[in-house]
Amino acid sequence: MNHLFYQCRKGTKSQRHKAAISCFLLLASFLSSAQQKEQDTTKINQLDDVLVTAVRATSKTPVSFSNLSKKEIASRNLGQDIPILMNFLPSVVTTSDAGNGVGYTGIRVRGSDATRVNVTINGIPYNDSESHGTFWVNMPDFASSTESLQLQRGVGTSTNGAGAFGASLNVLTDSYSEKASGEISNSFGSFNTRKHTVKFSTGLLNDHFEIAGRLSNIDSHGYIDRAFSELHSYFLQGTYVGKSTLIKALVFGGKERTYQSWNGIDAATLESDRTFNPSGMYTDANGDVRFYDNETDNYRQDHYQLHLNQNFSENWNLNFALHYTKGKGYYENYKEDAAFEDYGLLPVGAETATDLIAQKWLDNDFYGYTFSLNYKNDKLDLLIGGGGNKYNGAHFGKVIWARFASQSEPGDHYYDDCADKTDNNAFTKVNYQLTEKLNLFGDVQFRNVGYRADGAQATVVDDNFNFFNPKAGLNYTLDGKSTFYFSYAIANREPNRTDYEGGSVKPEKLGDFELGWRFSASKFRLNINGYYMRYKDQLVLTGALDDVGNPIRTNVGKSYRAGIEAEAVVKILKKFTWRSNMTISSNKNQDFVIDNGSGLVNLGDTNIAFSPNIIVGNMLVFQPAESLSLALMTKFVDQQYMSNIDDENSKLDAYTQTDFSISYELKTKKIFKSIIFTGLLNNVFDEKYVSNGADYGGGYIYYFPQAGINFLAGMTLKF
């Protein structure tokens, strides 16, 4: 076993792959033999939930959070990405490069971009180790394999992976099914968008074993010119269920090919041709403007997870997981008048530059383990958890065509960079019922991060960080309906690869105060939460993007985000339900200093980029019958600056987006158990809005327009 783990860490790439598979098989064999000795204990009805116990909040946790169930996700799951399905949650702003929610999508929570939203899947870190981003395009239609998700706003509770500086998102994949089932789902819509999904489950065989899976295909032309998406994904799980044991082996992943649409358009083009896409544009030898037809992003990502949950008694519970992720892909660009020296080429005669086509590759491996041990009785809920992860990334570039090829040979690399990152953490969480009404929450995490990068183009990095992240709070139950809570949390976070390349190398620190009131009655639920997030050296968005659309950030000295979030669910009539949320906030850089070319200038307090002061979400649901549901959904996002200097010319206008959805289930007695018809009309009032942009300074401002009125319609056959 030690030899296998050595190969996982130090062996060649082939040895690491084989060793990882061997580790999975060896552990599965061990657990299977251990199960033979299992003693009769209290039966657990739903073991899957404990896979995320370590990272999820409950009603006794003094933090602000929202849950989305499988049923709520299914009502809008017609091909759009998970961030778009979360659009109507509190403090959330979403955007789509292609304009219609398919392909590359983004999310910001409380003004913090996706690199600052910690994401875990079954407790396993998902954020990219170097960029900290979450690229859902690599796992298309993952919503179809999601049992539930929870979005914690602010620092939240301790979790695995990069620290949460805006929010943390935990996803739980499909539970096992006791009965055999099958599902075929197809949807079609605007911009030639279509999704095809097939799912199956064997049910519990011999009351213990289940195999389930999914295959999906999504294609879309996109709202933006040529912003097509060709997406394929799969999900396969095997489950063993015992009286006190759950073993799950999961393999899932996807392959994407998308035409690049991450450049945006300027204000004049926005007015005259809002779907224009400058990506791939070049001038040929005859002086004609053309577009390169393979200006694409291509990536494949495969995930392997092995989970063990063991209940030792009514009080003790253990989770242990191994994981491995393999990612490999490239993006391809047509370059005009590229300097020979930038690509390791020698001049050809009098020529110093050439048109060429280049590919930039990323080949990476990410693997590790997570664990949690939980003790629970009437008064105490104690959890000890953590994990260790290792990342190896190879970055390299290839020229696949050049008008003047110079001395290049097929397969030559014009740069080779490498990166290694280790991430180890351990945390202890405790909920203790001090009195009948007062509950104490404590959470302490220690995290060690080591990051090394070097190469022909990479900034040389060799850093090691030790972060101590304590959290504490109180939960007071006034009566059976009202609960008040208060918490304070400290979080620390390391810079990402782009930050190092831009010279922003300081880790950031956050102190997060949360104060809230939860009220719950039979026809009315309300949660009001106030927050004050005080930052030191916060890495705020500058407004600029790098050459692959990643946001560029910079350290600022002191800054804060303060606001009030209100979320309500009202049962107006027996068949009408109103869900509403509102966030009112102030997001400021304090004593913000810039260099205007003549010297340093202190601008005082300025607005943090991409941080709207008001965000409102509304959903009116009408359910005239159990099988029929209609919903009218509205999202308002206030104006937001794209830079940190309060430039009125660098601002996204406020917008309102309204969607309408309908779902009808037809129960049948032959062949199918039921047939579900689903429809979604997006942007009902054809609002011409822009949800994202870029400001490179000097008046170079670009916009990412979103689609006008469009639709998706689908049918699901269940049997």
N, C-alpha and C positions, 0 to 999 in steps of 0.2 A: 504493500500500500504506500509506504514511504517513497519507493521508487517511482510509482505512478505520479504522486504529487510533485516529485522532483522534475519529472518530465513535463508536467503541466506548467511549471514555472521556468525551467531552464532549457528544456529540450528544443529541438528544431520545430518548425511550424507543423510538419507532418506528425512528429512525435507528440506535440501538444494536443493535436486533434484526436489521435488514437488514445492517448492517455486519458483525455476528458471522457471519451465514450467508455473506456474501461472502468473509470471511477464510477460512472453512473451504473454500469452493469454490476459492479462489485457491491455497491451499496444496496442496490435493489435485491441482490441475492441474499445479502446479510439480513436485510429487513424481512424478507420472505421467510428465512429460517427462524428469525426471532419471533415471528408471528405464531409459529407452531407452539410456542411456550406461553402464549397470551392467556391470561387469567380472565375469568368472567367478571366484568365490571359493568357499571351503569352505561346503558346504551346512549349514544349521542345521535340525535336526530339529524343534525346538519353540521357535519364536521368541516365542511369547506370554509365556513365563516372564520374559523380559528386561524386560517392561513394568513389573514390580514389583521389579526388581533393586535399584533405588536405595533402597527403603524396607524391604526384607525382611532378616531375619537368617538366617544359615546356621550350620552346626555350628562354624564358626571364629569366630563372633561371641560375645563374652563377656556375653551377656544371657540372661534366662529367657524362653522362648517356647514356644508350642504351635501346631501346624498342624491344620487340618481339611480333608480332601480332599473332592472332589465325591461320591465314593462314600459317605463317612461322613455327609455332609450329607443325601444322598438317602434314607438309611434312616429318617430321622425327618421328612422334609420333607412334611408333610401340611396345611400352611396356617398353622402357627405362625411367628412372626417370628424373624429371625436371632438376636437376643439369647437367645431361649428355646432355640434349637438349640445355643447355646454353653453351656448351663447346667451341663454336667458337666465343663467345663474347670477347671483349678486356679485358686483364689482368686476365682472368679466367683459372684456372686449375681444372680439375675434376678427380675423382677416384672412383673405385667401389671395394668393398670387394670381391664380387663374381667374379669380373673380366669382366663382360659383361654388366654392367649398369643396372642390375635388382637387387632389394633387397637394401642393405645398400649402399648408394652412398655419396660422399662428394664433397665439392666445396671450393676452396680458391680464393680470389680476392685480387690482389695486395699483395699476400703472406699471407693474413690474413685468418684463417680457418673459418669454418662455424659458430663457436660460436661467431664470431665477425661480422657476416653478419646479420643485422636486417631484419627479414622477416615479412611482414604483408599480410593478405588475406582480401581483401576488407577493408583495414585500420585496421583490428583487429590483434593484435600481435600473431605470431605463434611460435616464439622461446620458447623452454622449459624454464620455469622460473628459474629452478635450474641449469641445465647444460648449458643453453643458446644455445644448439644445435637445429638443425632443422632436424627432422627425416622424410624424405619424404616417407620412407617405410611404415609409418603408414597411408599414404593416397595414395595408389598406383593408377596409371592412373589419377592423378589429372590434368594432362595436357589436358585430354579430356574434362575437365570442365573449362578450362582457356580461357578467352576472350583475355587477353593480360597481359604482365608483363613488368616491368621496373626495370632495374638494375642501381642504382646510385652508382658510385665509390667514395671512400673516405667517409667523414662524411655525405655528402649529405644534404638534408633538414631535419627539425625536423619531427619525426615520433613517433608512439606509440610503447611501448615496450623497450627492451634493446637497449642501444645506439649503433650506427653503427661505427665500428672502422676499417672496411675494405671496407664495402659496405652496401647498403640497397636494398632489393628486395621487390617490391610490386606486388602482384598478384591480378588481377581483374577476378572474376569468370564470367561464361557465362551471357551474356545479355539476356533479354527477347526477344522472337520472336513474330512478328505480325502474322505469318502464322503457321499453324500446320505442324509438320514435324516429321520424324522418321529416325533413323540411326542404322544400324547394322554393326559392324566392327570386323573383325577377322584377326589376324596376327600369323605367325608361323616363326620359325627360328632356328638357331644353338643352341645347348645345350638343345634341346627340349623346347625351349621358345615359349610360346603362350599367346596371349592376346585376350580376347573376351569382347566386349563392346556393350551395347544396350543403345540408347538415344531416348528421345521423347520430344515433346513439343506440347501442345494443341493449341498454338497460342493464340492471344488475344480473349478471349470469351467476347462477348458484348462490345468489344473495350476496355476492362479494365483489365481482369483477365487472367493470364497465369499460368499453372502448367507445370513444366519441370523436367526431371530427367535422371539419368544414373545409370547403374549397370555394374560393371567391374570385371573381373577375370583374373589374371596373374599368370602363373606358369613357372618356369624355373629350370633346373638342375644346372645352373651356370657353369662357366668355371672352377672354383676351385672345387676340389673333394668334393662331398656331400654338396656343398654350394647352396642347393635348396631354392627356394622361393615359398611360397603359399600365394598369396595376393588376397584379396577381398575388394572391395570398392563400395560406393554408393554416390549419389548426388541427392538431391531433393530440388526444390525451388518453392515457390508460389509467384507470383508478382501481385501487383495492380498498374496500371498506370492511373493516372489522368492527367488533363491539367497542373497541377503544382505540382503533388505529385507522389512520387514513394515509395511503401512499398514492401520490399522483406523479406521473411522468408526463411531461408536456413537451411537444415540439411544435413550434409555430414560427411563421415568418412571412416574408413577402419579397416581391421583386417589382421594381418600378422603373418606368421609362417616361420621363416628362420633358416636354419642350420648355426651355428656360423662359421664365417670365418674371424674373426677380429684379429687373432694371427700372421699371416704372417709366412714366412719361412726364414731360414738362407741362406747365400750365397752358401754353398755347395749344399743344396737342390734345390736352384734356378737353378743351373746348371744341376743337374741330374734329377729333377722331379718337374718342375715349377708349376704343378697343385696340389701338395701335400697339404693336410690340416691336421694340427696336432690336431685340435679341436676334443674333444671326445675320444682321444686315451688313452688307458689304457692297463695294463697287467693283464690277468686273473689268476686264481689260478693255472692253468697249465703252466704258463709262456708264454702263447701265447699273441701276441699283437692284440688287438681288438679296435673297434671304437663304442662308445655308439651312438645308432641310434636316440636318442632324445636330443642331445646336441643343443638345439634350443632356439631361442628368440621368444617370443609369446606376442603380444600386440594388444589391441583394443583401438581405439580413435574415439570419436564421437564429432562433432562440431555442435553447434546451434547458428545461427546468426539472428537477427532481425534488419532490416535497415529501417530508414525513411529519405527520402529526400523531403524537402518542399521548393518550390520556392515562396517567398512572393511577389516578383516583379521582374522587369528586373535586379535589382541591388542586391537583398538580397536572400541568399540561406542558408538553414540549413540542416545539416546531424546529425543524432543521431542513435546510434546502441547499442544494448545489445548483449552480447555473453556469451556462456558457453561451456566449453570443458571438457569432461569426458575421462580420460585415465586409463587403468588398464591392467597389464600384468606382465610377469615374464620371466626370462631366467633360463635355467636348465643346470646343469653341473654334470658330473661324477667326483668325487674327490677320488684320491688314497691316502691311508695312512693319512687321515685327523685326526688331533689331536682331541680327545673327547672334551677337554676344549674349543676349538674354536667354538663348536656347542652346548655348554651348556649341555654336556653329561658327565656322570660319567664313569670312567674306568671300563672295564669288565674283572675281574680277573687280569691277568698279561698284558692284552692288553691295550695300551695307545693310539692306533689309529685304525681307521677303514676305509674301503672303503665305500663311501656313495654317494647318489645322492641328491643334494640340489637345491632348487629353491629360487631365490631372486626376490621379488615382489615390484612393485610400483603401488600405488593406489592413483590417484590425481584428484583434481577438480580445474578448472581455470575459473573465471568468472569476468565480469565487464562491462564497458560501454566506448564508445568513442563518441566524438562530434566535430563538426566544424561549424562555422558560417562564411559565406563568403559575403563580400561586394565588388562589382566590378562596376567601371564606365570606361570612356575612358582613364583616367590616373592612377587610383588607383585600385589595387587588394589587398584587406585586408582580412586576414583569421585568425580567433581565434579558436583554437582547443585544444584537449587534451583528457584525459581519466583516468579512475581509474580501477585497476585490483587487484584481490586477488587470491592467489594460496595456496592450502592446499595439502600437499603430505605426504603419509604414506609409509615408506620403511620397509619391514619385510622379514625374511627368514624362510624357512621351510625345514626340512629334510624329504624326501618322501620315502627313503629306506636307510638302513645301514646294512652292513654285521654283525656288532655287534650293536644291536639297543640300548643297555643300558636301561635307564629308559624312553626313548622317547615314546610319545603317538602321534597318528595321529592328525595332525593339529597344533602341538606345534610350536611356533615361537622361534628361537634361537637368534633373535634380533628384536627389534622394534624401529625404528627411526621416528621422525616426523619433518616436516618443514612447515613453514608459510612464505609467502612473500606478501608484498603489493607494488604496483607500481603506483604512481600517477604522472601525468604530465600535464602541460598546456603550450601552445606555441602560439605565435603570429607571423604571416608572413606577409610581405608587399612587393609588387612590385609597385614602383611609377615611372611614366614616367616623369622624370625631364625636358627633352627637347624632341624634335622629335627623336633624336638619342640616348639619354642617359637614361638608366633605372636603378633605385636604388633598391636593394634587401636587406631586413633586416629580421632576423629570431631570435627570442629569446625564449628559452625554460627553464622552471624550472621543475626539476624531483626529486621526493622524493621516496626513496626505503628503505623498512624495511625488513630484512631477519632474521629469527630465525630458528635454527635447533638444535636438541639434540636427544639423544637416546643411545642405548647400543653400537653401532659402530660409530655413527656420531660424527664429531667434533662439540663441542658446539659453536654455533654462535648466537650472538644477536647484530646485527649491524643495524645502520640507516644512510643513506646517503642523503645529499641534494646537487644536482648537478645544476649548472647554465651553460647553453650551448648557448652562443650567436653566431650568424653568420651574415656576411654582405658581400655585393658584388656589383659590377657594371657590366652592360651589355651595350656595345656601338656598335650601328649599323652604320658601315661605309657607306654602300650603301645597295642596295636591296639584295646583295649576301653575304657580309662579316659582321660577328659579332664577337667582341672581349669581353671577360669577365674576371673578376678577383673576387676571393672571399677568405675570411678567416673565418674559423669556429673553435670553441672550443667544444670538446666533453669530457665527463667523463663517466666512466663505472665501475660498481662494480665487484668484483670477483665472480666466480661461485662456485658451491658446491665442485667440484674437486680441485679448487684452495685453498679453505679453508682446505681441507683434506691434501693438500700438504704443507701447511704453507705459501702460497702466499696470503696475506690478504689485501694488499694495493689496493685501487681503482686506475685505470689508467687514465691518462689525455693525450689528443691529441690536438695539434694545426695544422690545415690543411690548407695549401695555395694551391689554384688552379688558374691557368692562362691558358686561352684557346682562340682558334680561330675557328669559324665555318664558312664554306664557302658552299654555296648552289647554284648550277646552274642546268639547265635542264638535263645535262648528266654527271654531276660531283658534288659529295658532299664530303666534307672533314672536319674532326674535329681533331685538334691537341690540346692536353691538357698536360700541365706540372703541376706536383704536388710535394709538399714537406710536408711530414707528420712528425711532430716532437713530440715524445712521452716522457712522464715521467712515470716511473714505468710500462712500457708496459708489459703485460702478454704474453710473447713469448712462443712458443712451445719448450719444452725441447727435443722432439724426442721420449719420452716414452709415453706409453699408459697405462690406468688403466685396470682393469679386464673385462671391457665391451667395450674396444676399444676407450674410450674417450681420447682425447689428454691431457697430463699433461703439465701445463704451469708454468712459474715462472716469478716473477717481475724482471725486469732489470732497472737500474737507468735511463740512457738516451739512446735513440735510435731514428732512423729515417728511413723513406722510401721516396725516391726521384726518380722521373722518368718522362718519356715522353710517352704519349699514342697517337697514330695516328690511325684514323679510316677513311676509304675512300670507296666510292661507285662510280664506273665508268661504264657508259654505253658505252661499247667498240663499239659494233655494235647494230643494231636494236634488235637482238635476243640474244646478249651476255651481261651479266652483271658481273662485277668483284667487289667483296666485300673483303676488306682486313683490317687487323688491326695489330698493332705492339706495344708492350710495352718494353721499355728499362729502367731498373731501377737499383738503388743501395739501398740495405737494410742492415743497419748496427746497431749492438750494439756498443755503445761507452764506452770505458774503461771497457770492460767486465771482471768481476772478478770471478774466480772459486776457489774452495777448492780442491787441488790435493792430499789431505791426509797429506801433510807436512805443509800446511799453505795456505794462500790466495795468488793467483797469478793474476796479472793484464795482460790480453792478448791483451789489446788495443782494436782497432776496429775490430770486427768480423762480419761475415755474419749472418743474422738472419735465423734461421732454416726454411726450406720449402719456400724459397723466391727466385725463379729463376730470373736472371737478364734480360733475354730475353724471351718474349712470343709472338708468331706470329700466327695469324689465317688468312686463305685465303679461299675464296669460289668463284668458277667460275660457274656461272649459265647460262645454254643454254636453251632457250625456243623457239623451232622452231614453235610451235603453241600454241594457248591459252590453250589448254587442256593438253599439254605435257611439262614437265619441268625436266631437268637433272642438277645435281649439283655435282661438285667435290670439296671436302672440305679437307683442310690440317691444321693440328695444330702442331706447334713446341714449345717445352718447353725446356729451357736451363737446364743445370745441376743445382742441388740444394743440399745443405747440409741438413742432418737430425738432426744436433745438432748445437750448437752455438759456437763451439770451432774451427771451420775450420779444422776438422779432415778429411783428404783425404780418409780415409777408411770408413767414414760415409757420403757417397754421392750417390745421385741418378743420373744416367747418363742422358744426354740430349736425347730426343726422338722426333720422328716425326710420327704422326698418320694421315693417309689419309682415308677418307670415300667417298663413292659414293652413291648418292640417285637418285631415279627416281620416278616421279608421273605422272599418266595419268588418265584423267577423260573422261569417255565415257557417253555422253548424250543419254538418252533413252526416248522414248515416251510412253512406257507402263510399268505399275507396279512401276518402279523406276524412280525417277527424274534423277539420274545419278549413275554410278558405278565408284569408284575411285580405281585404282591399285597403290600400293606404294611399293617400294623396297629400301632397305638400305644394302649396303655392307660396313661393318666396317673393318678398318685396312687392306685396300686393299693389301698392300705390306707385310703383315704378319710380322710386326715389333714386335720383342720380347722386349717389353718395360715394365718398372715398373714406376708407377705414384705416389706411396706412399710407406712409410716405417716407421720403428721405430728403435730408438737407445736408449737402456736402460743403456748405459755406460758399460765400462769394456769389450768392444768388442762384446757385445750382440746386434747384428744388424739384423733386420728382414725386409723382402720385401713383397710387395703385387703386384704380377705380373698381368698384364692385358691380355685379350684374344688376340690371333692372328686373322687371317682373319676369319670373321664370317658374317652371313647375317640374315636379317629379311625381310619378305615379307607379305603384307597385302592387303585386299580388303574391301572396305567400300561401303555399299548399302544405298543410300539416297532416302527417299520417303516422 
